[in-house]
């Protein structure tokens, strides 16, 4: 991630380094992940276009996504973590829109 706009208060420069080599959230579909730290910012896609991105550190490593739905979820998770919530476990789900496009969501479990 090139620029972090918002992050949990416990997000460190080490975490910023680790999210540069994060796994795609698509690889975690149907898995439960416990979110420890998170951020939302800006990155560059494969075509060198600026995109918004979310990344987080979990009990199973670092994950990232450019899905707008996931970004919205992560922004809420950042607030919850900073408000003292602990052990926030999410299920990564893939859904299909009415226009037949697949997208990812995070649901609290």
Phi, psi and omega in degrees: 000130183283320183219130177262125181266323179211142181208161174296154183295341180266007180283127187246173175294330175297319178296320178300320177296313183295328180288344177294337179242033182288160176278153174289136179299333178300334178287350183249017180302135181071018176251153172264133179232136174265118184278124180257321182210155182204161176207160174228137181197209183237144179217183180240132179276183184297339178265011179069026176264143177287136179222153171282147181214153174239145177216152178206155177260130182235180175291350180242019178111190183264138179229155177215162180201150173253009178293128181296327178294316178295319179301315178300317179297317182294323176301320176292320179297322178301314178298317182296317179296316180290340175274004174101001177295139179235160178054048177280105180257131180240153172255130177271121182237146174252130180235166179240129181284171177298334179269015174069028175258137176278143176212161182256146172224158174245131176238137177288137178241000000 
